[in-house]
Amino acid sequence: MRWLRPLTDAVSTLTYPLHLDEIAALIDPRFSSKQPRARVTEVVAEGPRSATVRFRPAPGWQQHQAGQWVRVGVEIDGVRHWRSYSLSTAPGQDPAITVTDIGRVSGALVRQVRPGDILYLDPPQGEFVLPEHPRPLLMITGGSGVTPVIAMLRTLAARRPDTDVVVLHTARTRADALFVDELDALAESAPGVRHVLWLSGESGRLDLTSVATPDRLCPDWRDRATYVCGPEGLVADAERLWASEGAGEHLTIERFSVSRVAGPPGSGGVATFTRSDREVRVDGATPLLEAGEAAGVPLPSGCRMGICRTCLTKLDVGRVRDLTTGEVHGEPGDLIRTCVSAAAGDVHLDA
């Protein structure tokens, strides 16, 4: 698709003052040579606070792998906001995201988006995908962390009916558990699938700080390819336990959030976004990405956890604090991760 942009620019010289994108959008609003778009085809409620949003991208959009995520742009009050969501459909199907109503963008997707609306997309990304060759699997998920796993299970059900997989999902109540009926039905229809629903409201928090619970629920867990996705506490406990048992090489994790280190009281400064000609005073705990967005600066973003590096922005002046480690660093010209960097004094960013 690299040829598309030069071609549309060439044709647009013949249609000036209208760009080819503007003409094509009159026929199909999904079309754009600059930014992939999709039309919402269905919004399905998934419990009291969640919904699955199905959409059809414009031709040429890269097909996803089960378990990957995608950046989705939503127009709210005339401003485009971007967030990252795991895709919940199997490859080959129209993509969908399953969203819980937490935060402004997710709330808009759950409560306001309707069929026919246009979403903005980036290509699918992520390494939280099925192993290349069949092997026994263990999926441990918490809350909406089941979303990429349901895409994997739907793929396995269609392509590998002999799969051997244990799904351990934790939620506060059964009503809070996404896809619980589908998981139960899959376990009943596929002899190699076992679904264990752990209700923390009844049994307390799923304990992965010792081998006791994994040994009881899945005795051969050390030998399975294990995928863990959910709250940071769940993921961190699994990471430590698998490493201590010498099974870390079998573990693949997906984080929805990261722990942050608070800066010293009174730290922070004035953040200047030079190309946008905006200044904002920020404290030492607010990511520069969030500060810029609040000031109306169109900063790039992706996972918002410092993992994907989509948010890299050049630091012109000053130093920043890494909110995941507490380290203060930065030299003029450095590319910083704005989603996990706070001002350590006055800073200027090339944005």
BELBEL-V781600 format. One record per pair of residues at least 12 apart in sequence whose C-alpha atoms are under 10 Angstrom apart, sorted by the first residue. I is the first residue (numbers start at 1). J is the second residue. D is the distance in Angstrom with one decimal. If there is no record, write none. Layout:
# BELBEL-V781600
<<I,J,D> <I,J,D>>
This chain:
# BELBEL-V781600
<<1,33,9.2> <1,60,7.2> <1,61,9.3> <2,33,9.6> <3,33,9.8> <4,32,9.6> <4,33,6.4> <4,34,9.2> <5,32,9.2> <5,33,5.5> <5,34,7.1> <6,33,9.1> <7,20,9.7> <7,33,9.3> <8,20,6.1> <8,21,7.6> <8,32,9.4> <8,33,7.1> <8,34,9.8> <9,21,9.3> <9,33,9.1> <20,32,8.7> <20,33,8.9> <21,33,6.8> <21,34,8.6> <28,58,8.7> <29,58,8.9> <29,116,9.8> <29,117,9.5> <29,118,7.4> <30,56,8.8> <30,57,6.9> <30,58,5.4> <30,59,8.8> <30,117,9.9> <30,118,7.0> <30,119,8.4> <30,120,8.7> <31,57,9.0> <31,58,6.1> <31,59,8.3> <32,58,8.4> <32,120,10.0> <35,120,6.9> <35,121,7.0> <35,122,7.5> <35,123,10.0> <36,57,7.4> <36,58,6.9> <36,59,9.2> <36,60,8.8> <36,61,7.1> <36,62,9.9> <36,119,8.7> <36,120,6.0> <36,121,5.3> <36,122,6.5> <36,123,8.2> <37,55,9.5> <37,56,8.6> <37,57,5.8> <37,58,6.2> <37,59,9.6> <37,61,8.7> <37,72,9.2> <37,73,8.9> <37,118,6.7> <37,119,5.6> <37,120,4.4> <37,121,5.5> <37,122,8.5> <38,54,9.5> <38,55,5.9> <38,56,5.2> <38,57,3.9> <38,58,5.9> <38,59,9.5> <38,61,9.2> <38,72,9.7> <38,95,9.7> <38,116,9.3> <38,117,8.4> <38,118,5.6> <38,119,5.2> <38,120,6.4> <38,121,7.2> <39,54,8.6> <39,55,5.3> <39,56,5.3> <39,57,6.4> <39,58,8.1> <39,114,9.7> <39,115,7.4> <39,116,5.6> <39,117,5.7> <39,118,4.7> <39,119,6.3> <39,120,9.0> <40,53,7.0> <40,54,5.8> <40,55,4.1> <40,56,6.5> <40,57,8.7> <40,96,9.2> <40,113,8.0> <40,114,6.8> <40,115,4.7> <40,116,5.2> <40,117,5.4> <40,118,6.2> <40,119,7.1> <41,53,7.8> <41,54,5.6> <41,55,5.1> <41,56,6.7> <41,94,9.3> <41,96,9.6> <41,114,8.0> <41,115,4.8> <41,116,6.2> <41,117,8.2> <41,118,9.7> <42,54,5.1> <42,55,7.0> <42,56,9.7> <42,96,9.2> <42,113,9.4> <42,114,7.2> <42,115,5.3> <42,116,8.5> <42,117,9.9> <43,55,8.9> <43,96,9.4> <43,97,9.8> <43,98,9.5> <43,109,8.9> <43,110,8.0> <43,111,9.5> <43,112,9.9> <43,113,7.7> <43,114,6.6> <43,115,6.8> <44,98,9.0> <44,110,9.0> <45,98,9.3> <45,99,9.7> <45,110,8.1> <45,111,9.7> <46,98,8.0> <46,99,8.8> <46,100,8.8> <46,110,9.7> <46,175,9.7> <46,176,9.3> <46,177,9.2> <46,178,6.7> <46,179,7.6> <47,100,9.3> <47,175,6.9> <47,176,6.9> <47,177,8.3> <47,178,7.3> <47,179,9.2> <48,100,9.2> <48,101,9.2> <48,175,8.2> <48,176,8.0> <49,99,8.5> <49,100,5.7> <49,101,5.4> <49,102,8.5> <49,107,8.9> <49,110,7.6> <49,111,9.1> <49,176,8.5> <50,98,7.0> <50,99,5.4> <50,100,4.2> <50,101,5.9> <50,102,9.2> <50,106,9.1> <50,107,9.0> <50,109,9.4> <50,110,6.3> <50,111,9.1> <50,144,9.1> <50,176,9.2> <50,178,8.2> <51,97,8.3> <51,98,5.6> <51,99,5.5> <51,100,6.7> <51,101,8.3> <51,106,9.6> <51,107,9.9> <51,109,8.0> <51,110,5.5> <51,111,8.6> <51,178,9.6> <52,87,9.8> <52,88,8.3> <52,89,10.0> <52,96,6.5> <52,97,5.6> <52,98,4.1> <52,99,6.3> <52,100,9.0> <52,109,9.0> <52,110,7.9> <52,147,10.0> <53,87,9.9> <53,88,9.6> <53,95,8.7> <53,96,5.4> <53,97,5.4> <53,98,6.3> <53,99,7.7> <53,109,7.5> <53,110,7.9> <53,113,8.3> <53,114,8.8> <53,115,8.8> <54,87,9.7> <54,88,9.4> <54,89,9.0> <54,93,10.0> <54,94,7.0> <54,95,6.1> <54,96,4.2> <54,97,6.7> <54,98,8.7> <54,115,8.6> <55,94,6.4> <55,95,6.0> <55,96,6.0> <55,97,8.7> <55,115,8.4> <55,116,9.0> <55,117,9.2> <55,118,8.7> <55,119,8.2> <56,93,9.4> <56,94,5.7> <56,95,6.9> <56,96,8.7> <56,116,10.0> <56,118,9.6> <56,119,9.5> <57,94,7.8> <57,95,8.1> <57,118,9.4> <57,119,8.8> <57,120,9.1> <57,121,8.3> <61,121,9.0> <61,122,8.9> <61,123,7.1> <61,124,9.2> <62,122,9.3> <62,123,6.1> <62,124,7.1> <63,91,6.7> <63,92,7.1> <63,93,8.9> <63,94,9.1> <63,95,8.6> <63,123,8.4> <63,124,7.6> <64,87,8.1> <64,89,9.2> <64,90,8.3> <64,91,5.9> <64,92,8.2> <64,93,9.4> <64,94,9.8> <64,95,8.0> <64,123,8.1> <64,124,5.6> <64,125,7.8> <64,126,9.6> <65,87,8.8> <65,89,9.3> <65,90,7.5> <65,91,5.7> <65,92,9.1> <65,124,8.0> <65,125,8.6> <65,126,8.9> <65,127,9.3> <65,128,9.1> <65,129,6.8> <65,130,8.5> <65,148,9.9> <65,151,8.7> <65,152,8.6> <65,155,9.3> <66,86,9.2> <66,87,7.4> <66,88,7.6> <66,89,7.2> <66,90,5.6> <66,91,6.1> <66,92,9.9> <66,126,9.8> <66,127,9.9> <66,128,8.3> <66,129,6.0> <66,130,7.1> <66,148,6.8> <66,149,7.9> <66,150,8.6> <66,151,5.2> <66,152,5.0> <66,153,8.6> <66,154,8.6> <66,155,6.9> <66,156,9.5> <67,86,6.8> <67,87,6.6> <67,88,7.5> <67,89,8.9> <67,90,8.7> <67,91,9.7> <67,124,9.8> <67,125,9.2> <67,126,7.6> <67,127,7.8> <67,128,5.4> <67,129,4.9> <67,130,7.4> <67,146,9.9> <67,147,8.0> <67,148,4.3> <67,149,6.2> <67,150,8.2> <67,151,6.1> <67,152,6.0> <67,153,9.6> <67,155,9.8> <67,254,9.4> <68,85,8.7> <68,86,5.9> <68,87,6.1> <68,88,8.8> <68,123,10.0> <68,124,6.2> <68,125,5.5> <68,126,4.9> <68,127,6.8> <68,128,6.1> <68,129,6.6> <68,130,9.9> <68,147,10.0> <68,148,6.8> <68,149,9.7> <68,151,8.9> <68,152,9.6> <68,254,9.8> <69,84,6.6> <69,85,5.3> <69,86,3.9> <69,87,5.4> <69,88,8.9> <69,97,8.8> <69,122,9.7> <69,123,8.8> <69,124,5.5> <69,125,5.4> <69,126,6.1> <69,127,9.2> <69,128,8.8> <69,147,9.8> <69,148,7.8> <69,302,9.8> <69,303,8.9> <70,83,8.4> <70,84,5.5> <70,85,5.5> <70,86,6.3> <70,87,6.9> <70,95,9.8> <70,96,9.9> <70,97,8.8> <70,121,7.1> <70,122,6.2> <70,123,6.4> <70,124,4.6> <70,125,6.1> <70,126,8.5> <70,302,8.4> <70,303,9.0> <71,83,5.5> <71,84,4.2> <71,85,6.4> <71,86,8.9> <71,120,8.2> <71,121,5.8> <71,122,5.3> <71,123,7.6> <71,124,7.5> <71,125,8.6> <71,301,8.4> <71,302,6.2> <71,303,7.9> <72,84,6.1> <72,85,7.2> <72,97,9.4> <72,105,9.5> <72,119,6.7> <72,120,5.6> <72,121,4.9> <72,122,6.8> <72,123,9.6> <72,124,10.0> <72,302,9.2> <73,105,8.8> <73,118,9.2> <73,119,5.8> <73,120,4.5> <73,121,6.1> <73,122,8.5> <74,105,7.1> <74,106,9.5> <74,108,8.2> <74,109,8.0> <74,113,9.0> <74,117,9.6> <74,118,8.0> <74,119,5.8> <74,120,6.6> <74,121,9.2> <75,105,9.1> <75,108,9.2> <75,113,10.0> <75,117,9.9> <75,118,8.8> <75,119,8.0> <75,120,8.8> <76,104,8.9> <76,105,8.0> <76,108,7.8> <76,112,9.8> <79,293,10.0> <79,296,8.4> <79,298,9.4> <80,105,9.8> <80,119,9.8> <80,120,8.8> <80,298,8.6> <81,104,9.2> <81,105,6.9> <81,120,9.6> <81,293,8.7> <81,298,9.0> <81,301,9.7> <82,105,7.7> <82,120,8.5> <82,121,8.9> <82,122,9.8> <82,298,10.0> <82,299,9.7> <82,300,8.5> <82,301,7.1> <82,302,7.6> <82,303,9.8> <82,304,9.9> <83,105,7.1> <83,106,8.2> <83,121,10.0> <83,301,7.7> <83,302,6.7> <83,303,7.4> <83,304,8.0> <84,97,9.7> <84,106,9.9> <84,121,9.8> <84,122,9.5> <84,124,9.8> <84,125,9.8> <84,256,9.4> <84,301,8.7> <84,302,6.0> <84,303,5.6> <84,304,8.0> <85,97,6.3> <85,98,7.8> <85,99,7.6> <85,106,9.4> <85,124,9.7> <85,147,8.9> <85,148,9.1> <85,256,9.3> <85,302,9.6> <85,303,8.5> <86,98,7.6> <86,99,8.9> <86,124,9.0> <86,125,9.3> <86,126,9.2> <86,128,9.9> <86,144,9.4> <86,145,8.7> <86,146,9.4> <86,147,6.2> <86,148,5.5> <86,149,9.2> <86,151,9.0> <86,254,10.0> <86,256,9.8> <87,99,9.9> <87,124,8.5> <87,147,7.0> <87,148,6.0> <87,149,9.4> <87,150,9.1> <87,151,6.9> <87,152,9.9> <88,146,8.9> <88,147,5.4> <88,148,5.6> <88,149,7.7> <88,150,6.0> <88,151,4.6> <88,152,8.2> <88,153,9.7> <88,154,8.8> <89,147,9.0> <89,148,8.4> <89,149,9.8> <89,150,7.5> <89,151,4.8> <89,152,8.2> <89,153,9.5> <89,154,7.2> <89,155,8.2> <90,148,9.6> <90,150,8.5> <90,151,5.1> <90,152,6.8> <90,153,8.3> <90,154,5.8> <90,155,5.1> <90,156,8.9> <90,157,9.8> <90,158,8.8> <91,151,8.2> <91,152,9.2> <91,154,9.2> <91,155,7.2> <92,155,9.5> <95,151,10.0> <96,151,9.7> <97,109,9.7> <97,147,7.9> <97,148,9.2> <98,110,8.9> <98,144,8.0> <98,146,9.6> <98,147,6.5> <98,148,9.3> <98,178,9.0> <99,144,7.7> <99,147,8.7> <100,143,9.3> <100,144,7.2> <100,178,9.7> <122,302,9.3> <125,302,9.7> <125,303,9.9> <125,308,8.7> <126,254,8.9> <126,303,9.8> <126,307,9.9> <126,308,8.3> <127,252,8.6> <127,253,9.1> <127,254,8.6> <128,148,8.1> <128,149,9.2> <128,152,9.8> <128,227,7.8> <128,228,9.3> <128,229,9.2> <128,252,6.7> <128,253,6.9> <128,254,6.4> <129,148,8.6> <129,149,9.0> <129,151,9.7> <129,152,7.6> <129,227,8.9> <129,252,8.7> <130,149,9.4> <130,152,6.8> <130,153,9.6> <130,155,9.4> <130,156,9.1> <130,225,9.2> <130,227,9.0> <130,252,9.7> <131,225,8.0> <131,252,10.0> <134,156,9.8> <134,160,8.3> <134,162,9.4> <134,163,7.4> <134,164,8.8> <134,225,9.8> <135,163,7.7> <135,164,7.2> <135,165,8.7> <135,223,9.6> <135,224,7.4> <135,225,7.1> <136,163,7.2> <136,164,4.9> <136,165,5.8> <136,166,8.3> <136,192,9.4> <136,220,9.5> <136,221,9.3> <136,223,8.0> <136,224,5.2> <136,225,6.4> <136,226,8.8> <137,163,8.3> <137,164,6.3> <137,165,4.5> <137,166,6.3> <137,167,8.4> <137,193,9.6> <137,221,8.5> <137,223,8.8> <137,224,5.1> <137,225,4.8> <137,226,5.8> <137,227,7.8> <137,250,9.6> <138,164,8.7> <138,165,5.7> <138,166,4.8> <138,167,6.0> <138,168,7.6> <138,194,9.6> <138,218,8.3> <138,220,9.5> <138,221,6.9> <138,222,9.5> <138,223,9.4> <138,224,6.0> <138,225,6.2> <138,226,4.6> <138,227,6.3> <138,228,8.4> <138,250,9.9> <138,251,9.4> <139,152,9.8> <139,153,9.6> <139,165,7.4> <139,166,6.2> <139,167,4.7> <139,168,6.0> <139,169,7.8> <139,195,9.5> <139,224,9.5> <139,225,8.5> <139,226,5.8> <139,227,4.9> <139,228,6.1> <139,229,8.3> <139,251,10.0> <139,252,9.7> <140,166,8.4> <140,167,6.1> <140,168,4.8> <140,169,5.8> <140,170,8.0> <140,196,9.6> <140,226,7.5> <140,227,6.1> <140,228,4.8> <140,229,6.6> <140,230,8.2> <140,234,9.0> <140,235,9.1> <140,238,9.1> <140,253,9.6> <141,167,7.9> <141,168,6.4> <141,169,4.8> <141,170,6.3> <141,171,8.8> <141,197,9.9> <141,198,10.0> <141,227,8.1> <141,228,5.7> <141,229,5.0> <141,230,5.4> <141,231,8.6> <141,234,8.4> <141,235,8.9> <141,254,9.8> <142,168,8.6> <142,169,5.8> <142,170,4.8> <142,171,6.2> <142,172,9.3> <142,177,8.8> <142,178,9.8> <142,198,9.3> <142,206,9.2> <142,228,8.4> <142,229,6.6> <142,230,4.5> <142,231,6.4> <142,232,9.7> <142,234,7.5> <142,235,9.1> <143,169,7.8> <143,170,6.5> <143,171,5.5> <143,172,8.2> <143,176,7.7> <143,177,6.7> <143,178,7.3> <143,229,8.9> <143,230,6.3> <143,231,7.6> <144,169,9.9> <144,170,9.8> <144,171,9.0> <144,176,9.5> <144,177,8.3> <144,178,7.0> <144,179,9.9> <144,229,8.5> <144,230,6.7> <144,231,8.8> <144,256,9.2> <145,169,8.7> <145,170,9.4> <145,178,9.4> <145,228,8.0> <145,229,4.7> <145,230,4.2> <145,231,7.5> <145,254,8.2> <145,255,8.5> <145,256,7.8> <146,167,9.4> <146,168,9.5> <146,169,7.2> <146,170,9.1> <146,177,8.9> <146,178,7.2> <146,179,8.2> <146,180,9.8> <146,228,9.1> <146,229,6.9> <146,230,7.5> <147,178,8.1> <147,179,8.6> <147,229,8.8> <147,230,9.5> <148,229,8.2> <148,254,9.1> <149,167,8.9> <149,227,8.3> <149,228,9.0> <149,229,8.2> <150,167,9.9> <150,178,9.5> <150,179,7.7> <150,182,9.1> <150,183,8.3> <153,165,8.8> <153,167,9.3> <153,183,8.8> <153,186,8.7> <153,193,9.3> <154,182,9.8> <154,183,9.8> <154,186,9.1> <157,186,8.0> <157,189,9.7> <157,190,8.0> <157,193,9.5> <161,189,9.8> <161,190,7.0> <161,191,8.9> <161,192,8.1> <161,193,9.5> <162,190,7.8> <162,191,7.9> <162,192,6.3> <162,193,9.0> <163,190,8.4> <163,191,8.7> <163,192,5.7> <163,193,7.2> <164,190,9.2> <164,191,8.3> <164,192,4.5> <164,193,5.9> <164,194,8.4> <164,224,9.6> <165,187,9.5> <165,190,9.9> <165,191,9.7> <165,192,6.3> <165,193,5.0> <165,194,6.5> <165,195,8.6> <165,224,8.8> <165,225,9.4> <165,226,9.6> <166,187,9.2> <166,192,8.2> <166,193,5.9> <166,194,4.8> <166,195,6.1> <166,196,7.6> <166,217,9.2> <166,218,7.5> <166,221,9.3> <166,224,9.4> <166,226,9.4> <167,183,8.4> <167,187,9.2> <167,193,7.6> <167,194,6.1> <167,195,4.8> <167,196,6.0> <167,197,8.2> <167,218,9.7> <167,226,9.9> <167,227,9.6> <168,194,8.5> <168,195,6.2> <168,196,4.8> <168,197,6.1> <168,198,7.1> <168,206,9.8> <168,214,9.7> <168,217,8.4> <168,218,9.1> <168,228,9.5> <169,183,9.7> <169,195,7.8> <169,196,6.3> <169,197,5.1> <169,198,6.0> <169,199,8.5> <169,206,9.4> <169,228,9.8> <169,229,9.7> <169,230,9.5> <170,196,8.5> <170,197,5.9> <170,198,4.5> <170,199,5.8> <170,200,6.7> <170,201,9.8> <170,204,10.0> <170,205,8.4> <170,206,7.0> <170,230,9.2> <170,234,9.8> <171,197,7.7> <171,198,6.5> <171,199,5.2> <171,200,6.0> <171,201,7.8> <171,205,9.1> <171,206,9.4> <172,198,8.2> <172,199,5.2> <172,200,4.7> <172,201,4.7> <172,202,7.8> <172,203,9.2> <172,204,8.7> <172,205,8.8> <173,197,9.5> <173,198,8.7> <173,199,5.4> <173,200,7.0> <173,201,5.9> <173,202,7.8> <174,197,8.1> <174,198,8.9> <174,199,6.9> <174,200,9.7> <174,201,9.3> <176,199,9.4> <177,197,8.5> <177,198,9.6> <177,199,8.7> <180,195,9.1> <180,196,10.0> <180,197,8.1> <183,195,6.5> <183,196,9.2> <183,197,9.4> <184,196,8.9> <184,197,9.2> <194,218,9.9> <196,217,8.0> <196,218,9.7> <205,234,9.2> <206,234,7.9> <207,234,8.3> <207,237,8.2> <207,238,9.3> <208,233,9.5> <208,234,7.2> <208,235,9.1> <208,236,9.1> <208,237,5.5> <208,238,5.8> <208,239,9.3> <208,240,8.9> <208,241,6.9> <208,242,9.4> <209,234,9.2> <209,236,9.4> <209,237,5.6> <209,238,7.4> <209,239,9.7> <209,240,7.8> <209,241,6.3> <209,242,9.9> <210,237,8.8> <210,238,9.3> <210,240,9.5> <210,241,6.7> <210,242,9.7> <210,244,9.7> <210,245,9.8> <211,241,7.5> <211,242,9.2> <211,244,9.9> <211,245,8.6> <214,241,10.0> <221,242,9.4> <221,247,8.9> <221,250,9.5> <222,242,7.6> <222,245,7.6> <222,246,8.2> <222,247,5.7> <222,248,8.9> <222,249,9.9> <222,250,7.7> <222,251,9.3> <223,247,7.5> <223,250,7.4> <224,247,9.0> <224,250,6.7> <224,251,8.6> <225,247,9.3> <225,248,9.8> <225,249,8.6> <225,250,4.9> <225,251,6.2> <225,252,7.8> <226,238,9.7> <226,242,9.5> <226,247,9.4> <226,248,9.3> <226,249,9.4> <226,250,6.0> <226,251,4.8> <226,252,6.1> <226,253,8.3> <227,250,8.5> <227,251,6.0> <227,252,4.9> <227,253,5.7> <227,254,7.9> <228,251,7.6> <228,252,6.4> <228,253,4.8> <228,254,6.4> <228,255,8.5> <229,252,8.7> <229,253,5.9> <229,254,4.9> <229,255,6.1> <229,256,7.7> <230,253,8.9> <230,254,7.3> <230,255,6.5> <230,256,6.5> <230,257,8.7> <231,254,9.5> <231,255,7.2> <231,256,6.5> <231,257,7.0> <231,258,8.9> <232,254,9.4> <232,255,6.5> <232,256,7.1> <232,257,6.0> <232,258,6.2> <232,259,7.3> <233,255,9.9> <233,257,9.6> <233,258,9.3> <233,259,9.0> <234,255,9.6> <235,252,9.9> <235,253,6.9> <235,254,7.8> <235,255,7.0> <235,256,9.5> <235,257,9.9> <235,258,9.9> <236,253,9.3> <236,255,9.2> <236,258,9.5> <236,259,9.8> <238,251,8.5> <238,253,8.8> <239,251,7.6> <239,252,9.0> <239,253,8.0> <255,303,9.2> <255,305,8.1> <255,307,9.1> <256,303,8.0> <256,304,8.8> <256,305,7.6> <257,303,8.8> <257,304,8.0> <257,305,6.0> <257,306,9.5> <258,304,9.3> <258,305,6.1> <258,306,8.5> <258,307,9.7> <258,323,9.4> <258,324,7.3> <258,340,9.2> <259,305,9.2> <259,323,8.2> <259,324,6.3> <259,325,9.1> <260,285,8.6> <260,305,9.8> <260,322,8.6> <260,323,5.0> <260,324,4.8> <260,325,7.4> <260,326,8.2> <260,340,8.1> <261,285,8.1> <261,321,9.4> <261,322,8.1> <261,323,5.1> <261,324,5.6> <261,325,6.3> <261,326,5.6> <261,327,9.3> <261,340,9.9> <262,284,7.5> <262,285,5.9> <262,286,9.4> <262,321,9.6> <262,322,9.8> <262,323,6.9> <262,324,9.0> <262,325,9.4> <262,326,7.3> <262,342,9.9> <263,283,8.7> <263,284,5.3> <263,285,5.9> <263,286,9.5> <263,321,7.6> <263,322,9.3> <263,323,7.7> <263,326,6.9> <263,327,9.6> <263,328,9.8> <263,342,8.6> <263,343,9.6> <263,344,8.6> <264,283,9.8> <264,284,7.2> <264,285,8.8> <264,326,9.5> <264,344,9.6> <265,283,8.8> <265,284,7.8> <265,285,9.3> <266,283,7.1> <266,284,7.2> <266,285,9.8> <266,344,10.0> <266,345,9.9> <267,282,8.8> <267,283,6.0> <267,284,4.7> <267,285,8.2> <267,321,9.7> <267,342,9.3> <267,343,7.7> <267,344,6.2> <267,345,6.9> <268,281,7.8> <268,282,5.6> <268,283,4.2> <268,284,4.1> <268,285,7.7> <268,286,8.6> <268,320,8.8> <268,321,9.1> <268,342,7.1> <268,343,4.9> <268,344,5.0> <268,345,5.1> <268,346,7.2> <268,347,9.2> <269,281,5.8> <269,282,5.6> <269,283,6.5> <269,284,7.7> <269,318,9.9> <269,342,9.3> <269,343,6.0> <269,344,6.6> <269,345,4.4> <269,346,4.5> <269,347,7.3> <270,282,6.0> <270,283,8.7> <270,343,7.7> <270,344,9.4> <270,345,7.0> <270,346,4.7> <270,347,6.4> <270,348,8.4> <271,283,9.8> <271,288,7.8> <271,291,8.3> <271,292,8.3> <271,317,9.7> <271,318,9.4> <271,342,9.4> <271,343,7.0> <271,344,9.8> <271,345,8.5> <271,346,5.9> <271,347,5.0> <271,348,5.9> <271,349,7.5> <272,292,9.0> <272,316,9.7> <272,317,9.2> <272,346,7.9> <272,347,6.2> <272,348,4.6> <272,349,6.2> <272,350,8.7> <272,351,8.7> <273,292,7.7> <273,295,9.5> <273,297,7.6> <273,299,9.8> <273,315,9.8> <273,316,9.6> <273,347,8.6> <273,348,5.9> <273,349,5.0> <273,350,6.1> <273,351,5.1> <274,316,8.9> <274,348,6.6> <274,349,6.2> <274,350,5.6> <274,351,5.9> <275,297,9.3> <275,348,10.0> <275,349,8.3> <275,350,6.2> <275,351,5.1> <276,292,9.8> <276,295,9.7> <276,296,8.7> <276,297,6.4> <276,298,8.4> <276,349,9.7> <276,350,8.6> <276,351,6.1> <277,297,9.1> <277,351,8.7> <278,292,8.5> <278,295,7.2> <278,296,8.4> <278,297,7.6> <278,351,9.2> <279,291,9.8> <279,292,8.8> <279,295,7.9> <279,297,9.9> <279,347,9.8> <279,348,9.0> <280,292,7.9> <280,294,9.1> <280,295,7.0> <281,343,9.4> <281,346,8.7> <282,342,8.1> <282,343,7.0> <282,344,9.6> <282,345,9.3> <282,346,9.1> <283,342,7.6> <283,343,7.1> <283,344,8.6> <283,345,9.1> <284,320,8.9> <284,321,7.7> <284,323,8.9> <284,341,9.0> <284,342,5.5> <284,343,5.7> <284,344,6.4> <284,345,8.4> <285,321,8.8> <285,322,9.8> <285,323,7.4> <285,340,9.5> <285,341,8.7> <285,342,6.1> <285,343,8.2> <285,344,9.7> <286,323,8.8> <286,338,9.9> <286,339,9.0> <286,340,8.6> <286,341,8.0> <286,342,5.7> <286,343,8.0> <287,304,9.6> <287,320,9.8> <287,321,9.2> <287,322,9.1> <287,323,7.8> <287,337,9.2> <287,338,6.2> <287,339,5.4> <287,340,5.5> <287,341,5.2> <287,342,4.7> <287,343,7.8> <288,320,9.1> <288,336,9.8> <288,337,8.8> <288,338,5.1> <288,339,6.4> <288,340,7.6> <288,341,6.0> <288,342,5.4> <288,343,6.9> <288,347,9.8> <288,349,9.3> <289,301,7.7> <289,304,8.5> <289,311,7.9> <289,312,9.9> <289,313,9.6> <289,337,8.4> <289,338,4.8> <289,339,5.0> <289,340,8.0> <289,341,8.0> <289,342,8.7> <290,304,9.6> <290,338,8.3> <290,339,7.2> <290,340,9.7> <290,342,9.6> <291,338,9.4> <291,339,9.7> <291,342,9.1> <291,343,9.9> <292,338,9.1> <292,349,9.9> <292,351,8.9> <297,351,7.4> <298,351,7.8> <299,311,7.1> <299,312,9.2> <299,313,8.2> <299,338,8.7> <299,339,9.9> <299,350,10.0> <299,351,6.8> <300,312,7.6> <300,313,8.1> <300,338,8.9> <300,339,9.6> <300,351,9.4> <301,313,9.9> <301,337,9.1> <301,338,8.3> <301,339,7.4> <302,339,8.8> <303,339,8.6> <304,337,9.0> <304,338,8.6> <304,339,5.2> <304,340,7.5> <305,323,9.9> <305,324,9.0> <305,337,9.0> <305,338,9.6> <305,339,6.3> <305,340,6.5> <306,322,9.6> <306,323,9.5> <306,324,8.5> <306,336,9.6> <306,337,6.1> <306,338,8.1> <306,339,6.1> <306,340,5.7> <306,341,8.8> <307,337,8.9> <307,339,9.5> <307,340,9.5> <308,337,9.4> <309,335,9.6> <309,336,8.7> <309,337,6.4> <309,338,9.1> <309,339,9.0> <310,337,8.0> <310,338,9.4> <310,339,9.4> <311,335,9.2> <311,336,7.9> <311,337,5.6> <311,338,5.9> <311,339,6.7> <311,340,9.5> <312,334,9.3> <312,335,5.5> <312,336,5.2> <312,337,4.8> <312,338,6.5> <312,339,8.7> <313,333,9.3> <313,334,8.1> <313,335,5.2> <313,336,5.5> <313,337,6.7> <313,338,6.8> <313,349,7.0> <313,350,6.7> <313,351,7.2> <314,330,10.0> <314,331,9.7> <314,332,7.9> <314,333,5.7> <314,334,5.6> <314,335,4.4> <314,336,6.3> <314,337,9.1> <314,338,9.5> <314,348,8.9> <314,349,6.0> <314,350,5.4> <314,351,7.9> <315,330,7.4> <315,331,7.2> <315,332,5.6> <315,333,5.4> <315,334,5.4> <315,335,6.1> <315,336,6.6> <315,337,9.9> <315,338,9.7> <315,347,7.6> <315,348,6.3> <315,349,4.8> <315,350,6.3> <315,351,9.2> <316,330,9.3> <316,331,7.8> <316,332,4.7> <316,333,5.7> <316,334,7.7> <316,335,9.3> <316,347,7.5> <316,348,5.3> <316,349,5.4> <316,350,6.3> <316,351,9.9> <317,330,8.6> <317,331,7.4> <317,332,5.6> <317,333,8.3> <317,334,9.6> <317,345,10.0> <317,346,7.8> <317,347,5.3> <317,348,4.8> <317,349,7.1> <317,350,9.4> <318,330,6.9> <318,331,7.2> <318,332,7.4> <318,343,8.2> <318,344,7.6> <318,345,6.8> <318,346,5.9> <318,347,4.4> <318,348,6.6> <318,349,9.0> <319,331,6.8> <319,332,8.7> <319,334,9.8> <319,336,9.9> <319,341,9.5> <319,342,8.9> <319,343,6.7> <319,344,5.6> <319,345,6.8> <319,346,7.7> <319,347,6.5> <319,348,9.2> <320,336,8.3> <320,337,9.8> <320,338,9.3> <320,340,9.6> <320,341,5.9> <320,342,5.5> <320,343,4.7> <320,344,4.7> <320,345,7.6> <320,346,9.0> <320,347,7.7> <321,340,8.3> <321,341,5.4> <321,342,5.1> <321,343,6.2> <321,344,5.7> <321,345,9.4> <322,336,9.2> <322,337,8.5> <322,338,9.2> <322,339,9.5> <322,340,5.9> <322,341,4.8> <322,342,6.7> <322,343,9.1> <322,344,9.4> <323,338,10.0> <323,339,8.9> <323,340,5.2> <323,341,5.7> <323,342,6.8> <324,340,6.7> <324,341,8.4> <325,340,9.5> <326,341,9.4> <326,342,9.7> <327,341,9.7> <328,341,9.2> <328,342,9.3> <328,343,9.2> <328,344,7.0> <329,341,9.7> <329,344,8.7> <330,344,9.7> <330,347,10.0> <332,348,9.3> <332,349,9.6> <333,349,9.5> <333,350,9.2> <335,349,9.6> <335,350,9.7> <336,349,9.3>>
